[in-house]
Amino acid sequence: MPHAIQENLAFINQQIEQCERQYNREKGSVRLLAVSKGQPIEKIEKAYAAGQRRFGENYLQEALPKINALSKLPIEWHFIGPIQSNKIRKIAAHFDWVESIDAGGLAKHFNDERPHDLPPLQICIQVNIGDEKTKHGVKPEEVFSLAQYCLTLPRLNLRGLMTIPPPCEKFNEQRQAFHQLYKLQQQLKAQGIILDTLSMGMSADFAAAIAEGSTMIRIGTAIFGKRVVKRRELPL
């Protein structure tokens, strides 16, 4: 099925446009991040050929061969997974965005390791909306102080907030979780911290996320199909 990825992307983009109209969002205000973890280079190339430019990876070991192989393409690479301290230098050197900043020390390390021949690293603060023990992210009450600190780091550009809320099937309950992140963004704005990105919403809940102000949704298998790449566990 050579055209499956192209067709999947077209369908998802149509759904995004429909949600923008339905929830009175400005046309084009919601960006699609294609989550390419577990996917081979060939599928990323097909998605690129179909017009997709933003790709998200969770594991450095898996991502580096892809980034190197596709280095001639103007792809915007997002790191969206948990961060190990020994991987910071290479993440800082190879990614355009890091969406999983959840501590001041982590932000400082990225600031110090970002190569000076590259533009500042675009970052989002990951917020643990549901206070889940198994998920990373700062508590909502800690966001303001972390945001203030990130703004002092010259090699970072704080763009917004990211969250992965607890799974929920009911649409209104999904909206309630995402509304908490939107409220945090508005509270930061009232205190002079203007953020243009809310990275929230995946395959099962992106409509609710768009309804609550998401500017970036993260979609993987609905674009590429089943994940097939096994993560390499080599030291880097």
N, C-alpha and C positions, 0 to 999 in steps of 0.2 A: 504493500500500500504506500507508494512513493509520495502521495499527496496528503497522507493522513495528518501530518504535523501542520501543514499549511491550512488544511481544513479546520483542524482543532483550534488553531490560533484565530482564524477568521471567526469561528463560532464564539469563542470566549470574548473577543473584542466586540462582537455584536452584543453580547450579554452586558458587557461593561457599559456600552453606549445606551442600552436600554435602561439600565439602572441609573445612569446619569440623568436621563430624561425623567424617569419615574420619581426620583428623589430630589429633583430641582438642583442638581449639580451642574456646574458649568461643563460644557462639552470639552472633552479632552483633559479634564482635571484629574482623572484617575489613570495611573500608569500601571502597566502589567510587568511584573518581574517573573520571568520564566525560571522556575527552580530546576536546575539541570543536574542536581546531585543524583548519582546513580545512573546517569545517561552517558552514552558514548559521544565522542567528538562529532561523529557523522550526524547525529540527530541535532546537535547544537548548530552545525553548519546549515542544516535544512531549515531550522527555525530562523536563523539569520537571513537566509535567502528569502524567507517569507516576510521579512521586515522586522523581526524581533531584535532588539538591541540590548536589552537588560537581562542579565542572567545571574542567578543566585546559587551559591555553593555553600555546603555546610562543613566540608572537611578539606583541609589544606592539602593533604597527601593526594587526594583524588583530583583536586582542582588544578594544581600546578601544571600537570601535563597538558590539560585542556587549554589553560591560559597561554602556555608557551606555544602550543601548536597553532593557536588562533591569534597569535600576537599581531598579525598584520591587519586584522579586522578591528574596526573601532567599536569594540564591545565594552559595555559598562558592567564591570564585575562587582557583585555584591557578596560580601561574606555575611552569612546569616545564622551561623551555628555557634555553639559554645566555644570559648576561646581558651586554649592552653597557653600558658605564659611562654613556653619555649617555641611557640609558633608565631608570636607577635611580629618579629622582624620580617618574616617572609610574607605574612598577611599584609603588613603595612607597605611592603614594596610591590605587591602584585595586584592588590584590589583597589578599586575606586571608592567603594563604600564599605563600611562595617556597621551592621545594624544591631549588633549585640553587645554594645557597651553597657556595663552594669556596675562599674565601680570607678572611683576617681583614680586609683592606682593603675587600672587597666588603661584608662584614657591617657594618663601621663606616659605610659610605656609606648603607646601608639604614636603620641606626639613626638617622642624622642626618636623613634625608629623610622618615622616617615622620611623617605629620601628627599633631600632638598631640591633635586632636579624634577620632582613631581609636584603637582598642585596639592594643596592641603587635602587631607583625607576627609571625605564626607562621612559623617557618623549619625547614627540614631541611638538614643538611649532605650534599652530594652526594659519594659515595665512588666512586673509580675502582677497582673490585675487580680488574679484569683488567689494570690498568696499561696501558690502550690509549691510544695516542698521539692517536687521533682523537676521544677522548671527554674531556669535562670531569670534574672531581672531584678531591678530594684523595686522596693515597695513604693506605692504612689506618694507617700509622704516624704520620700527621700529624693524625688525627682528634681525639685527646685534647686537644692544645694548642689547636686551633681551637674545640673545644667549650667549653673553659675560657674562652677569650676571648669567645665569643658570650654566655656567661652573665653577663658584666660589662656588657653593653649593655642599658640599661633599656627601649628601644623595640622590642626583639626578644624573642621567646619561643621558645627552642630546644625543638623538639618531638621531633626524631628524625633518622634517617639515610635517605638515598635512594640507590639505585644502579640502573644499567642495565648488567647483566653482559654479557660476550661472548655472542653467539648460540650456542645449543647445542640439539641436538634430543633428546639422551638425558636422560631424567628424572633419573636419579641424578646426572649431571654438573650439571644445572641446580640441584639441591639443594645440591651442594657449593659452588657460587658464592654462593648465597643464605645458606648457613650461615656464610660469612665475615662477612657483615654482621650476622647475629644474634650471632656471637661478639663483634664489636666493641661491640654494644649491651650485652652482658653485662659486658665488660671496663670500659666506662664506668660501668655500674651499680656494679661492685665498687669503683670509685674515687669514688663518691658522686654521679655524674651520672646521674639517672634520666630516661630518655627513653621516651615512650609510643608513638612512631610509627616503624614500619619501612615505608617506601614502596618496595615492590619487587614486581615481577611485572607482566607485560603479557599480551597475548592468548595468546602461544605458550608461556608458562611460569608462569602465575599459580598453577597447582596446586602446583608445586614451591615457589613462594614462600610460599604459605600453609602448606605443610608445615614450612617453616623459620621461621615466625613473622611473616610479613608482616601488617601491620595496614591497609595500603592498597594496592590494586592499580589499575593505570592501563589502562583499556580505551577504545579509540577506534572504529575502523571496525566492529568487531563489534557496536557499538551503533547507530552512525549510518549505516553504509555508506560508500561511496567518498567521499573528500574532494573537495570541489568549489570551495572558496573559495581564490582566489589571494591570497597575502600581498602587502599593499601595502608598497611600498618608499619611503614618504614620510618625510622627516625629522620627528622629534617633539621 
